[in-house]
């Protein structure tokens, strides 16, 4: 999950110099610097490239900007036929991302993994159709219900573009990639299968055709237990991230024999620190003792997180036996 951010003083310094979040994402010097900051400070096992899931809509020709206090804002969606399908155009627009991956991989110690990532098709469609984040993804759902064929075409285009983007990151030096389906929660069973599982599977299949051995992590955030089971079984990923609200003990028993698990510390527990953080950390480690596991948060680190609490967490995980 998001490693860099406003909880680090050095990040705030870089952000002030850059002037905007989007400039940081699309300028290799800044992206490399803030990717490496948590590694320097905490000696983590892997770095996550500093970028954003909305670079894919940007490559497809939809304007994207980030407004302070509001977050991402996208230009009005003009329809699937207005999207740019030229791979050379994609490569040109996203060249700063791949350059940042190359430079970061060259700067990391060989024993540190570098993770690339992209947004999943359903989540990207939700942003593109709504024009911003949405509590219920209403615009995307209405589009899907009103015109299933056209919405399926959009998800397929996004899946192919996401696969292309992940392949370019692997070519540039990413050791693993993660697909973030941030809006996967709250969907009925059939839409979840059609809008989340099937498009993620298409992404994974596309990447595997070029890089069959690169680990792929999927994160269907806030999926039901039924949804997590289906995702783990059908999407084809090597690992599944578990969100904070899902029982890690359940995940270990239901999914741990089939996929690597990742997660799922509550970011608020990380803010609390002290005994509460130690107890939450120990519980997750105990529950995953017998399955392949990557310790992580259940969602992104929050700006008010004290850096010393992250150091406490890392030390606790490393001391677990």
C-alpha positions as CSV (number, residue, x, y, z in Angstrom):
1,X,0.0,0.0,0.0
2,X,1.0,3.6,-0.4
3,X,4.3,4.0,1.3
4,X,5.2,7.6,0.6
5,X,3.1,10.5,1.6
6,X,2.3,13.4,3.8
7,X,3.3,11.6,7.0
8,X,7.0,12.0,6.0
9,X,8.7,15.4,6.4
10,X,10.9,14.7,3.5
11,X,7.9,14.0,1.3
12,X,6.3,17.4,2.3
13,X,9.6,19.1,1.2
14,X,9.5,17.3,-2.2
15,X,5.8,18.1,-2.6
16,X,6.4,21.8,-1.9
17,X,9.1,21.9,-4.5
18,X,7.0,20.1,-7.1
19,X,4.0,22.3,-6.6
20,X,1.4,19.6,-7.3
21,X,0.8,15.9,-6.7
22,X,0.4,15.3,-10.5
23,X,3.8,17.0,-11.2
24,X,5.4,14.6,-8.7
25,X,3.9,11.6,-10.4
26,X,4.9,12.7,-13.9
27,X,8.4,14.0,-13.1
28,X,11.0,11.1,-12.7
29,X,13.3,13.1,-10.4
30,X,10.4,13.6,-7.9
31,X,8.9,10.2,-8.4
32,X,12.1,8.4,-7.7
33,X,12.9,10.5,-4.7
34,X,9.6,9.9,-2.9
35,X,9.6,6.2,-3.8
36,X,13.0,5.8,-2.1
37,X,12.2,7.9,1.0
38,X,10.4,5.2,2.9
39,X,13.1,2.6,2.0
40,X,15.9,4.9,3.3
41,X,14.0,5.6,6.5
42,X,12.6,2.2,7.4
43,X,14.6,-0.3,5.4
44,X,11.5,-2.0,4.0
45,X,11.7,-5.1,1.9
46,X,10.1,-3.6,-1.2
47,X,9.5,-0.2,-2.8
48,X,6.2,0.8,-4.5
49,X,6.7,3.1,-7.4
50,X,5.3,6.6,-6.8
51,X,2.6,7.1,-9.4
52,X,-1.2,7.1,-9.6
53,X,-3.9,4.8,-11.0
54,X,-5.3,7.7,-13.1
55,X,-2.3,7.7,-15.5
56,X,-4.3,5.2,-17.6
57,X,-7.3,7.5,-18.2
58,X,-4.7,10.2,-18.9
59,X,-3.0,8.0,-21.5
60,X,-6.4,7.3,-23.1
61,X,-6.9,11.0,-23.6
62,X,-9.1,12.0,-20.6
63,X,-7.9,15.1,-18.8
64,X,-6.8,14.5,-15.2
65,X,-6.0,17.1,-12.5
66,X,-5.6,17.0,-8.7
67,X,-7.2,19.8,-6.7
68,X,-6.1,20.5,-3.2
69,X,-8.9,19.6,-0.7
70,X,-10.8,17.7,-3.4
71,X,-8.5,15.1,-4.9
72,X,-8.6,13.9,-8.5
73,X,-10.9,15.6,-11.1
74,X,-11.3,14.2,-14.6
75,X,-12.7,16.0,-17.6
76,X,-16.2,15.0,-18.8
77,X,-16.2,11.5,-20.3
78,X,-16.8,11.9,-24.0
79,X,-17.6,8.3,-24.8
80,X,-15.5,5.2,-25.6
81,X,-15.0,6.3,-29.2
82,X,-13.2,9.4,-28.1
83,X,-10.5,7.5,-26.2
84,X,-7.1,7.2,-27.7
85,X,-6.0,3.7,-28.7
86,X,-2.6,4.4,-30.1
87,X,0.1,2.6,-28.1
88,X,2.8,4.9,-29.2
89,X,0.8,7.8,-27.8
90,X,0.4,5.9,-24.6
91,X,4.1,5.2,-24.5
92,X,4.9,8.9,-25.0
93,X,2.5,10.2,-22.4
94,X,3.5,7.6,-19.8
95,X,7.3,7.7,-20.5
96,X,8.0,9.5,-17.2
97,X,6.4,6.7,-15.3
98,X,8.6,4.1,-17.0
99,X,11.7,6.3,-16.6
100,X,11.0,6.5,-12.9
101,X,10.7,2.7,-12.6
102,X,14.1,2.3,-14.4
103,X,15.8,4.9,-12.2
104,X,14.3,3.5,-9.0
105,X,15.3,-0.1,-9.9
106,X,18.9,1.1,-10.6
107,X,19.0,2.9,-7.2
108,X,17.6,0.0,-5.1
109,X,19.7,-2.7,-3.6
110,X,19.4,-5.9,-5.5
111,X,17.6,-7.6,-2.5
112,X,14.9,-4.9,-2.5
113,X,11.9,-5.6,-4.7
114,X,10.2,-2.9,-6.8
115,X,6.4,-3.1,-7.2
116,X,4.6,-1.5,-10.1
117,X,0.9,-1.0,-10.1
118,X,-2.2,0.1,-12.0
119,X,-5.9,0.6,-11.3
120,X,-8.3,-2.1,-12.2
121,X,-10.8,-1.6,-15.1
122,X,-13.9,-1.3,-12.9
123,X,-12.3,1.3,-10.6
124,X,-10.9,3.3,-13.5
125,X,-14.3,3.2,-15.3
126,X,-15.9,4.5,-12.1
127,X,-13.5,7.5,-12.0
128,X,-13.8,8.2,-15.7
129,X,-17.6,8.2,-15.8
130,X,-18.1,10.1,-12.5
131,X,-15.3,12.6,-13.0
132,X,-14.1,12.1,-9.5
133,X,-14.2,9.7,-6.6
134,X,-17.7,8.5,-5.7
135,X,-19.2,6.9,-2.6
136,X,-21.5,4.6,-4.7
137,X,-20.0,4.6,-8.2
138,X,-23.4,5.6,-9.5
139,X,-22.4,6.8,-12.9
140,X,-20.6,3.6,-13.7
141,X,-23.3,1.4,-12.4
142,X,-26.0,3.3,-14.4
143,X,-23.9,3.1,-17.5
144,X,-23.4,-0.7,-17.0
145,X,-27.1,-1.3,-16.4
146,X,-28.3,1.0,-19.2
147,X,-25.9,-0.3,-21.9
148,X,-24.2,-3.6,-20.8
149,X,-22.5,-4.1,-24.2
150,X,-21.0,-0.7,-24.4
151,X,-19.9,-0.9,-20.7
152,X,-18.3,-4.3,-21.4
153,X,-16.4,-2.8,-24.3
154,X,-15.1,0.0,-22.0
155,X,-13.9,-2.5,-19.4
156,X,-12.2,-4.6,-22.1
157,X,-10.4,-1.6,-23.5
158,X,-9.3,-0.6,-20.0
159,X,-8.2,-4.1,-19.2
160,X,-6.0,-4.2,-22.3
161,X,-4.6,-0.8,-21.6
162,X,-3.9,-1.7,-17.9
163,X,-2.1,-4.9,-19.0
164,X,0.0,-2.9,-21.5
165,X,0.9,-0.4,-18.7
166,X,1.9,-3.2,-16.3
167,X,4.0,-4.9,-19.0
168,X,5.9,-1.6,-19.6
169,X,6.6,-1.3,-15.9
170,X,7.9,-4.8,-15.8
171,X,10.1,-4.1,-18.8
172,X,11.4,-1.1,-17.0
173,X,12.4,-3.1,-13.9
174,X,9.4,-3.8,-11.7
175,X,9.8,-7.2,-10.0
176,X,6.1,-7.5,-9.2
177,X,2.9,-5.6,-10.0
178,X,-0.3,-4.9,-8.2
179,X,-3.8,-4.2,-9.5
180,X,-5.9,-1.9,-7.3
181,X,-9.7,-2.3,-7.5
182,X,-10.5,0.3,-4.9
183,X,-14.2,0.4,-5.7
184,X,-14.8,-3.4,-5.7
185,X,-16.9,-3.4,-2.5
186,X,-20.6,-3.3,-2.3
187,X,-21.4,-4.9,-5.7
188,X,-24.0,-7.6,-6.1
189,X,-22.7,-11.0,-7.0
190,X,-23.3,-11.0,-10.7
191,X,-21.9,-7.5,-11.3
192,X,-18.9,-8.3,-9.1
193,X,-18.1,-11.3,-11.4
194,X,-18.6,-9.3,-14.6
195,X,-17.1,-5.9,-13.6
196,X,-14.4,-7.0,-11.2
197,X,-13.3,-10.6,-11.6
198,X,-13.5,-10.9,-15.4
199,X,-11.7,-7.7,-16.2
200,X,-8.9,-8.5,-13.7
201,X,-8.6,-11.9,-15.2
202,X,-8.2,-10.3,-18.6
203,X,-5.5,-8.0,-17.3
204,X,-3.6,-11.0,-15.7
205,X,-3.9,-13.0,-18.9
206,X,-2.5,-10.1,-20.9
207,X,0.5,-9.7,-18.6
208,X,1.1,-13.4,-18.5
209,X,1.4,-13.7,-22.3
210,X,4.6,-11.5,-22.1
211,X,5.8,-12.1,-18.5
212,X,4.5,-15.5,-17.3
213,X,6.6,-15.6,-14.1
214,X,6.2,-12.0,-12.8
215,X,4.1,-12.1,-9.5
216,X,0.8,-10.3,-9.8
217,X,-1.1,-9.1,-6.7
218,X,-4.8,-8.3,-6.8
219,X,-6.7,-6.0,-4.4
220,X,-10.5,-6.2,-4.7
221,X,-11.0,-3.8,-1.8
222,X,-14.0,-4.4,0.5
223,X,-15.1,-7.5,-1.4
224,X,-17.4,-9.9,0.4
225,X,-16.0,-13.2,1.6
226,X,-17.8,-14.8,-1.4
227,X,-16.2,-12.1,-3.6
228,X,-12.7,-12.7,-2.2
229,X,-13.2,-16.5,-2.8
230,X,-14.2,-16.0,-6.4
231,X,-11.5,-13.4,-7.1
232,X,-8.8,-15.7,-5.6
233,X,-10.0,-18.7,-7.6
234,X,-10.8,-17.1,-11.0
235,X,-8.7,-13.9,-11.5
236,X,-5.4,-15.7,-11.8
237,X,-3.4,-13.6,-9.5
238,X,-0.5,-14.9,-7.4
239,X,-1.5,-12.9,-4.3
240,X,-4.6,-11.2,-2.9
241,X,-4.6,-8.1,-0.7
242,X,-7.0,-8.3,2.2
243,X,-8.7,-5.1,3.4
244,X,-9.0,-4.0,7.0
245,X,-12.6,-5.1,7.5
246,X,-12.0,-8.7,6.4
247,X,-10.9,-11.3,8.9
248,X,-7.3,-12.3,8.2
249,X,-8.0,-15.5,10.1
250,X,-10.8,-16.3,7.7
251,X,-8.6,-15.4,4.7
252,X,-5.8,-17.7,5.9
253,X,-8.2,-20.6,6.2
254,X,-10.3,-19.9,3.0
255,X,-7.6,-18.6,0.6
256,X,-4.2,-19.2,2.1
257,X,-3.7,-22.6,0.4
258,X,-4.3,-21.1,-3.1
259,X,-2.7,-17.6,-3.1
260,X,-0.3,-15.5,-1.1
261,X,-2.1,-13.2,1.2
262,X,-1.2,-9.5,1.8
263,X,-2.6,-7.1,4.4
264,X,-4.4,-6.0,6.5
265,X,-3.4,-3.8,9.4
266,X,-5.9,-1.0,10.1
267,X,-4.2,2.3,9.2
268,X,-5.8,3.9,12.3
269,X,-4.0,1.4,14.5
270,X,-0.8,2.6,12.9
271,X,-1.7,6.1,13.9
272,X,-2.4,5.0,17.5
273,X,0.9,3.2,17.9
274,X,2.0,1.8,21.3
275,X,0.3,-1.3,22.7
276,X,-2.7,-1.1,20.3
277,X,-0.3,-1.3,17.3
278,X,1.7,-4.1,18.8
279,X,-1.4,-6.2,19.5
280,X,-3.0,-5.6,16.1
281,X,0.3,-6.5,14.4
282,X,0.8,-9.7,16.5
283,X,-2.7,-10.9,15.8
284,X,-2.2,-10.7,12.0
285,X,1.1,-12.4,12.2
286,X,-0.3,-15.2,14.3
287,X,-3.3,-15.7,12.0
288,X,-1.0,-16.0,9.0
289,X,1.7,-18.1,10.6
290,X,1.0,-21.1,8.4
291,X,0.4,-19.5,5.0
292,X,2.5,-17.5,2.6
293,X,2.1,-13.9,3.6
294,X,3.2,-10.3,3.0
295,X,2.6,-8.0,5.9
296,X,1.0,-4.7,4.8
297,X,-1.8,-2.3,5.6
298,X,-5.4,-2.9,4.8
299,X,-5.4,0.4,2.8
300,X,-3.1,3.4,2.3
301,X,-1.1,5.0,5.1
302,X,-2.7,8.2,6.4
303,X,-1.1,11.7,6.5
304,X,-1.3,12.0,10.3
305,X,0.7,8.8,10.9
306,X,3.7,9.4,13.1
307,X,6.8,8.1,11.3
308,X,8.0,6.6,14.6
309,X,5.0,4.3,14.6
310,X,6.0,3.0,11.2
311,X,9.4,2.3,12.6
312,X,7.7,0.5,15.6
313,X,5.7,-1.6,13.2
314,X,8.7,-2.6,11.1
315,X,10.6,-3.6,14.2
316,X,7.7,-5.7,15.5
317,X,7.3,-7.6,12.2
318,X,11.0,-8.3,11.9
319,X,11.1,-9.6,15.5
320,X,8.2,-12.0,15.0
321,X,9.2,-15.7,15.5
